[in-house]
Amino acid sequence: MQSMKESRRIPHLPVLAGLMILIPLLVIAGCTGNVPAPGGQVLNGTRWVLAGYLANGTLAPPLAGTTITLAFTGTTIGGSAGCNHYFADYHIQGSSITIGPAGSTEMACMEPGVMEQESAYLSLIGRAARVAADHDTLTFTDSAGTTILSFTREVPPAPQPLVGTNWTLDSIYSGDAVSSVISGTVITAVFDAEGKVTGSAGCNHYFGSYTATGSSLSIGTLGSTKMNCPGRGIMLQEMQYLAALETTAGFSIAGNRLRLADANGMTLLSFTGE
């Protein structure tokens, strides 16, 4: 069972009322995971699953029923912290790694120990000082040389097809801010084989046409029904979602995750497929 905390406004960033906003990510210039970590592993583009985290002086496995993940993408890391999605910038020089302050969504998971485990994990990520990786394992150690996190390589599932999958929105991106979908609303997208895209924008049903070639995706002007749904931020969220769809220039799919991006490759929307 999950509940959404009250949204917070962050200075100097545009926000939508009623939407959760992430902490700004610290931008760190320099080397990224394209530089091989010790063991020769290039980290950029790799995905990992937590096997153990430092707790009471020993590496403890994650709680049963929780999965904590870590993905290196360009200059950022991100994944699931067991309840919330998190994001941070990182910098690698040789075997040294520096990870900036993490932003995350702000759901509260009620299962015993999940939020405490998440807090411990995100704290440990920030303490990482050195990294070592080979094909199957990745470890972080702190400045004292103590292993604080260990991971195994994630075996990615086969990507779901763009066409015919029921995609459900989980995040809307706006510059350096990422918003979770307002609690109680469901936003969807279905791309059919005839070049039509339809779905729910959280209040109204929308429809339009699209063209997909390779990793390029363009969506034409969208139409929608004209209901006005009460509730804080729902109509504003709908407007932002539809505008992002019409700005889409590319897409990528990893397993059951769909990412829509603009012409500069910046993420606009992320979905989970069923």
C-alpha positions in Angstrom: 0.0 0.0 0.0 1.4 3.4 -1.0 0.6 7.0 -0.2 1.9 10.2 -1.8 3.4 12.9 0.4 2.5 16.6 -0.1 4.4 18.2 -3.0 7.2 20.6 -2.3 8.3 23.7 -4.3 12.0 24.0 -5.1 13.4 27.5 -5.7 14.2 28.5 -9.3 12.5 25.5 -10.9 9.1 25.4 -12.6 6.7 23.2 -10.8 3.2 21.9 -11.2 0.9 22.3 -8.3 0.1 19.0 -6.7 3.1 17.2 -8.2 6.1 15.9 -6.4 9.4 17.6 -7.5 12.8 16.1 -7.2 15.8 17.7 -5.5 18.0 19.3 -8.2 20.8 17.0 -9.3 24.4 18.2 -8.7 26.1 18.5 -12.1 29.6 17.2 -12.0 31.9 17.6 -15.0 34.6 15.1 -15.9 34.9 11.4 -16.5 31.9 9.1 -16.5 31.3 5.4 -16.7 32.8 5.3 -20.2 36.1 5.0 -18.4 36.7 1.4 -17.3 36.4 0.8 -13.6 39.0 -1.5 -12.0 38.6 -4.9 -13.7 38.1 -3.3 -17.1 34.3 -2.9 -16.8 32.8 0.1 -18.7 29.9 1.2 -16.4 28.0 3.4 -18.8 24.9 1.5 -19.9 25.2 -1.2 -17.3 22.4 -2.2 -14.8 22.9 -3.8 -11.4 20.8 -5.3 -8.6 21.7 -4.9 -5.0 23.0 -8.0 -3.3 24.1 -6.5 0.0 24.4 -3.3 1.9 26.3 -2.4 5.1 24.1 -2.8 8.2 25.4 -3.2 11.7 28.9 -3.8 10.5 28.1 -6.5 7.9 26.7 -6.8 4.4 23.0 -7.6 4.7 20.8 -8.8 1.8 17.8 -6.6 0.9 14.5 -7.3 2.5 12.4 -10.1 1.0 10.1 -8.8 -1.6 12.1 -5.7 -2.4 14.5 -5.1 -5.3 17.0 -2.2 -5.3 18.6 -1.4 -8.7 21.4 0.8 -10.0 21.8 1.9 -13.7 24.6 4.0 -15.2 23.4 6.3 -18.0 25.7 9.0 -19.3 26.6 11.2 -16.3 23.9 9.9 -14.1 22.9 6.9 -12.0 19.4 5.9 -11.1 17.0 3.1 -10.3 14.7 1.9 -7.6 15.7 2.3 -4.0 13.1 -0.4 -3.0 10.1 2.0 -2.8 11.0 5.2 -4.7 12.9 5.9 -7.9 16.2 7.9 -7.3 18.6 9.9 -9.5 22.1 11.4 -9.0 25.1 12.6 -11.0 28.4 10.8 -10.6 32.1 11.2 -11.5 34.7 8.5 -12.0 38.5 9.0 -12.0 40.4 5.7 -12.1 38.9 3.7 -9.2 37.6 6.7 -7.4 33.9 7.6 -7.7 32.0 10.6 -6.4 28.2 10.5 -6.4 26.3 13.8 -6.0 23.2 14.3 -3.8 20.3 12.0 -4.8 16.8 13.2 -5.7 13.9 10.8 -5.5 10.2 10.5 -5.7 8.4 10.7 -2.3 6.1 7.8 -2.0 5.7 6.1 1.4 5.7 2.3 1.4 4.0 0.8 4.4 5.7 -2.6 4.5 7.8 -3.0 7.7 11.5 -1.9 7.2 11.2 -0.8 3.6 11.6 3.0 4.1 14.4 2.4 6.7 16.2 0.2 4.1 15.7 2.8 1.4 17.1 5.6 3.6 20.2 3.4 4.5 20.8 2.6 0.9 20.7 6.2 -0.3 22.9 7.3 2.5 25.5 4.6 1.6 25.4 5.6 -2.1 26.5 9.1 -1.0 29.4 7.6 0.9 30.9 5.7 -2.0 34.5 6.6 -2.6 35.9 3.8 -4.7 34.3 1.4 -7.2 35.3 -2.0 -8.6 33.5 -4.0 -11.2 33.9 -7.0 -13.4 31.4 -8.7 -15.7 29.2 -10.0 -12.9 29.7 -7.9 -9.8 30.1 -4.3 -8.7 31.2 -3.0 -5.3 31.4 0.4 -3.7 33.8 1.0 -0.8 33.9 4.1 1.5 36.9 6.3 2.2 38.1 3.9 4.9 38.1 1.0 2.4 35.1 -0.7 3.9 32.7 -2.4 1.4 29.4 -0.7 1.8 27.4 -1.9 -1.2 27.6 -4.9 -3.5 25.7 -5.6 -6.7 25.2 -8.3 -9.2 24.6 -7.6 -12.9 21.0 -7.3 -13.9 19.9 -9.6 -16.7 17.5 -7.3 -18.6 14.2 -8.8 -19.9 13.5 -8.7 -23.5 12.1 -5.2 -24.5 8.4 -5.0 -24.9 7.2 -3.7 -28.2 6.2 -0.1 -28.6 3.1 -1.1 -30.6 0.3 -2.9 -28.7 1.7 -2.5 -25.2 -0.4 -0.7 -22.6 2.0 2.0 -21.3 1.3 3.6 -18.0 3.0 6.9 -17.1 5.1 7.1 -13.9 7.2 10.2 -14.3 7.0 13.6 -16.1 10.3 15.4 -16.6 10.7 19.2 -16.8 14.3 20.4 -17.0 16.0 19.3 -13.8 12.7 18.4 -12.1 10.9 15.0 -12.2 7.3 14.7 -11.1 5.4 11.6 -10.1 1.9 11.1 -11.4 -0.6 12.6 -9.0 -2.0 10.0 -6.7 -5.3 8.7 -7.8 -4.8 9.5 -11.5 -3.7 7.1 -14.2 -2.2 8.3 -17.5 -1.7 5.8 -20.4 -0.6 5.5 -23.9 -1.3 2.8 -26.5 0.4 2.9 -30.0 -1.4 0.8 -32.5 -0.2 -0.8 -35.8 -2.2 1.8 -37.9 -0.2 4.8 -36.6 -2.6 5.9 -34.0 -1.9 6.7 -30.3 -4.7 6.9 -27.7 -5.0 6.8 -24.0 -6.1 8.6 -20.8 -4.4 11.9 -19.9 -5.5 11.6 -16.3 -8.9 13.1 -16.9 -9.7 13.2 -20.6 -9.3 10.6 -23.3 -6.9 11.7 -26.0 -6.1 10.5 -29.6 -3.8 11.3 -32.4 -1.3 9.9 -34.9 2.4 9.0 -34.7 5.3 7.9 -36.8 8.1 5.7 -35.5 11.2 4.8 -37.5 14.1 3.2 -35.7 14.5 5.1 -32.4 12.7 8.2 -33.8 9.2 8.9 -32.8 7.0 11.9 -33.7 3.5 12.5 -32.5 1.1 14.8 -34.3 -1.3 17.3 -32.8 -3.5 15.6 -30.3 -7.3 15.8 -29.8 -9.1 15.0 -26.6 -12.5 15.0 -24.8 -13.3 18.2 -22.9 -14.1 17.1 -19.4 -12.9 19.2 -16.4 -11.8 17.1 -13.5 -11.7 18.6 -10.0 -8.7 17.9 -7.9 -5.5 19.8 -7.3 -3.2 19.9 -10.3 -5.0 17.3 -12.4 -5.8 19.5 -15.4 -2.3 21.1 -15.2 -0.7 17.7 -15.2 -2.8 16.7 -18.2 -1.7 19.8 -20.2 1.9 19.1 -19.4 1.6 15.5 -20.4 -0.1 16.2 -23.8 2.5 19.0 -24.5 5.3 16.6 -23.8 3.9 14.0 -26.1 3.7 16.5 -29.0 7.4 17.4 -28.3 8.6 13.8 -28.5 11.3 13.1 -31.1 12.7 9.7 -30.0 12.1 6.7 -27.7 13.9 3.8 -26.1 12.6 0.7 -24.4 14.5 -1.3 -21.8 12.4 -4.3 -20.6 9.1 -3.0 -19.7 10.3 0.6 -19.4 9.5 3.2 -22.2 11.3 6.5 -22.3 10.2 9.4 -24.6 12.8 12.1 -25.3 12.9 15.4 -27.1 15.1 16.3 -30.1 18.1 16.9 -27.8 17.8 13.5 -26.2 16.4 14.9 -22.9 13.8 12.6 -21.2 10.3 13.9 -21.3 8.2 11.0 -20.1 8.8 7.5 -18.7 6.2 4.7 -18.7 5.9 1.1 -17.4 4.4 -1.4 -19.9 1.9 -4.2 -19.3 
